[in-house]
Amino acid sequence: MRTVRVGLGQINTTVGDITGNAERIREVLTEAREAGCHLVALPELAITGYPPEDLLLRRSFCEASREAVESLAHHTAGIIAVVGFVDWAQGNAYDAAAVFANGVLVDTYQKHRLPNYGVFDEERYFASGRRIPVYRTADFSFSVGICEDIWYPGAPLDEMALGGAELCVNINASPYSRGKASHRERMLATRAADNLIAIAYVNAMAGQDELVFDGASLAFDAEGQLISRGPQFEETLLVVEFDLDAVAQRRLHDPRRRVELRDREAALNFERVDIDGEGIPAPFERQPAANPVAPVLDEHAEIWAALVLGTRDYLAKTGFSDVLIGLSGGIDSSIVAAIAVDALGPEHVVGVSMPSRYSTEHSKADAFELAKNLGIRCLSIPIEPAHAAMLGMMADAFEGSDPGTAEENLQSRQRGNVMMTLSNKFLRSIVLTTGNKSEMACGYATLYGDMAGGFAVIKDVPKTLVFDLCRWRNTQGDRPVIPPQVITKPPSAELKPNQFDQDTLPPYEILDPIIQAYVEDDLTVAEITAMGFDEATVRRTVKMIDRNEYKRRQTPPGVKITPRAFGRDRRLPLAARLSE
């Protein structure tokens, strides 16, 4: 039986850290060789990290990427390696893969399909590749693709398969969003079966700014059957054994490939590249390896893991060691604190209780109970002296007007001032803001108040999901960490007596589906109303979303977990008049 053992190195890289990334790649090359792999693949742009964004406009950066990947050649002795990097050629940058064999840089594959939607801006930076190489060793043939190349049903994958490739090695930096993993698996299964080709799909595993890459590398046989899956949100070398005789047999039994090859032969554009396999042991000489299939996390565990990874990596990659969180005794600050502790450990998390004249005793008690449960330090800094002083300072300016939102927001801005002053004093501490997606959508937040901070952990988490995640987190471990009363009490900003969120916003179980329909699905008022929602409520919600874009532009970055997040995903003009 002809088999080939492939190592899929889903690793955590840092954008711009070419030296550090190259060192991590060398470690994986050694690990793969020791695991008896015939071929090893590293993710898309593994050398530079993904996405490098406007670093790609610096020619020196692109050239450094090329130099770094060339330096890996002598580390590939005894193995075939596919490594993602930025190629600089003929005055253009390319999203590329270096193909090594036994210490020699054999070829460079340049990505064909450049995504330019959602969080992707690849047309801004890269030229598109044109070559479709099929690599041939004495034992098997394979092709290389990069991320988007495999999302299309036609070229270049179909030409690779028709050119004789038995295995497609596809390297990726595919960002996480809720529900994407199952969609990705269905797509890859279809590509494998339609093209009668085995697929080795390696994905990055990292948090990078607002994006999270979830790993979960995959392997499929030529019938589209899943044969291996890597763990989500963990670095690993996934070792997979592919039966290439089974690929050949599958093609013998299916005439579609022969018919298509006959009909398209004159128009095919692939080229064969021979690889000298001398010094690389034949793949079938090794003992078979088990093909691990890691379980898929349930929905809430998956989202929690994404939030934890995104938070941990953002701090690690920006040089912060500790976080400050304003603890109100409410559910949003509670979930942010729990995520921070899971990401960093309790010794790196400090809560700050900042009661005002309107803070209830139960909220103050709930904040300290949460801190005790999490094992974190909690400071108490009452804001009443500053609040009273500010009201006094503004008295003449406010004379003749009734108290309202401006006076309420003074409290939030005093809290923001306290938090940023603490961060300024303790320079390796960053403030985590606690606003959720529902609040960000409707502008139910205070600029330079509760929106002040360095990282917004739950800015893409709708309020109803915040409740669900808190309930889920309380089922993990030997005891609940979020006080049950925090989850059951009505949400309140506590900026005036007897204030509740529902006085200003529709109930969250109604609000969140409307936000999803308008923000993520781009439905109109009429279409959302036709879903069964009250038209007046829909119009009110849409108006709040539209008029608060200027606030969202001033929020810190935060973890993207939905298919369409504010910021990188959804980009609307500030100065605009919308018909709805």
Secondary structure, DSSP 8 states (H G I E B T S, - for coil): --EEEEEEEE----TT-HHHHHHHHHHHHHHHHHTT-SEEE--TTTTT-S--GGGGG-HHHHHHHHHHHHTTGGGGTTSEEEEEEEEEETTEEEEEEEEEETTEEEEEEE------STT--HHHH------EEEEE-SS-EEEEEEGGGGTSSSTTHHHHHHTT-SEEEEEE--B--TTHHHHHHHHHHHHHHHHT-EEEEEE-EEEETTEEEEB--EEE-TTS-EEEE--BTS-EEEEEEEEHHHHHHHHHT-THHHHHHHHHGGG--EEEEE---TTS--GGGS------B-----HHHHHHHHHHHHHHHHHHHHT--EEEEE--SSHHHHHHHHHHHHHH-GGGEEEEE---TT--HHHHHHHHHHHHHHT-EEEE---HHHHHHHHHHHHHHHTTS---HHHHHHHHHHHHHHHHHHHHHSTTEEEEE---HHHHHHT-S-TTTTT-SSEETTTTS-HHHHHHHHHHHTTSSSS-SS-HHHHHS-----SSTT--GGGTS--HHHHHHHHIIIIIS---HHHHHTTT--HHHHHHHHHHHHHTHHHHTTS------SSS-BTTTB---SS-----
